[in-house]
Amino acid sequence: MSEQVQLIPGNSLITETPEAGRALAVKMARLIIKITQPDAEAREKMRPTYANDAAMLIAIGQTVATEFATIAEANNYWKNT
């Protein structure tokens, strides 16, 4: 891959709110896909396939949920804000 991808935007899992944490989880999940398949054209060609496959959409949701759990833990579930 020719470009360096920052896997944790801003190099921090700390967010001000759960909503911001969820957005960060989605961003991180998208970055996983970009690293796994660095060819943007290939990703575009695959998009209609996974967009219409319930199992693949569930897997994407699970990936975001895993990222969000990590972020929530890092933020002590937003109890200290």
N, C-alpha and C positions, 0 to 999 in steps of 0.2 A: 504494500500500500504506500503510495507516494506521500499522502498527507498524514499528519499526526492527528489522531482523534482523541480528544480529552473525554475519557469515559465517565468522569464525574464532573459535570459542568460546574465551574467555579471552585473545583477541588474541595467541595464541602457537601456533606449530607444535611447540614443544619438548615432548616427553613423556619420561617416565622409562623406558618399556619399549616394545619393538615392539608388544606387545599393546595398550597404551594408544594408541600411534600408529595402529594399525588401527581402534580404536574411534573415534578422532578423524576418521579418513578416512571412516568410515561416516556419522558425524554431519555432516561437511561435505558429503557427497554428498546427504544428506537435505535440507540447507539449500538446496542448488542447486535441488532440486525445489520447495521452498517458495517460493523467489524467482521461479522460472519460472512457477509456477501458484499464486498467492497465495490462491486460493479453496479453502478446506479442503473444502467440500462437493464441488467439482469433482474434487479429488484423490481423495476417497473413492469417487466414482462411477467413476473410471478404474482404481482399484486392481484389481478383478477382471480387467480386460482385460490389464494388464501382468503380473499374477500368473500368468497362464496362457499367456503368449507367450514362448517360449524366446529369441527374438531380443531382446526388450525386457529380459529378465532378464540376458542376457549384456551388454547395453549398460550396465545398472546396475552389474554387476560390473566392467566396464572403467572406469567413472567412479570407483568406489571405489579401484581399482588405481592410477589416475592420481593421485588425492588422496594415497594412501599413499606413492607414490614421492616426491612432493613433501615429505611429512612426514619420510620416511626420510632424504632428502637434508639437510633442515634439522637433523636430529638426528645427522648424520655417521654414519648407519647404527648408531647407538647404541654406537659404539666408545669414546666418551669418557665413558661413565657408569660 
